[in-house]
Amino acid sequence: MRFEFNRDFETEKEKSFHFKLSANRLVFGLLFIACAVCIILDAVGVSLGFLSGIPAWVLILTVINLIWLFDAFIKLKLSMVFLPIAFIFMLLEKYIAGWCGLSKSNIINNWLVFLCALLLCIGAKLITPKRKFTKYFSKAANHKTSRGTASTIYVDCAAEEDTVTIKNDLGACNVYFSNVESYKGGVVLDVHNELGAMTINVPKEWNIVTNIKNELGAVTASEEQGTTDKTLFINGKNELGAVNIKRV
């Protein structure tokens, strides 16, 4: 979900310019500004009301987690809202205890908070409907999916395809390439790994260019250089999973 404000403005020289502002940019911009204001007020000793006495670094980390929380809501990633809420609670726990009039500042063990948040994320991820998205490619695209199982996927290099999309949800997926002698280079491997483990076995002769967006997961790639001018582009997204790109 994305909301945008669009308007054309007329200048004194009878020239117009277009102003475009999305809702998520507005929210994040205001939160960053609020963070800067809190730091300045705290530094000069100005009272922040019920926030007085909270160190500036705690406020900064809280605002960062609020940004993460708003981002999850705006992008409708409702299963991801529990982790920033947990971190905000851990940062402000003793202050929350004081506001609630509790006798002890340690309301609950931080490890239990984090564990519960992680379990809530996984549970919500499993029961919420999958978001539908559409990608457009210049030529035919090959889609391969692995869900909840251990699987092996082979990408045929002899097929004339610009993009191969591989999705792995809650599974262990191994990706191999067949007919490697037919590979001409330039293919984009578009990976989507959610709460799973994916291993991409790339022939050692190829060059690799990686651009995977990582969210609370791990992406590792071999630093070895290829011996030919053939390049494989690996793009996509990794959420709460592990992607390992290695040479074979």
Secondary structure, DSSP 8 states (H G I E B T S, - for coil): ---EEEEEEE-TTS-EEEEEEEHHHHHHHHHHHHHHHHHHHHHTT---GGGTTS-HHHHHHHHHHHHHHHHHHHTT-GGGSHHHHHHHHHHTHHHHHHHTT-S-S--S-HHHHHHHHHHHHHHHHHHS---------SS-EEEEEEESSEEEEEEETTS--SEEEEEEESSEEEEEEE-GGG--S--EEEEEEESSEEEEEE-TTSEEEEEEEEESSEEEE-----SSS-EEEEEEEEESSEEEEEE-
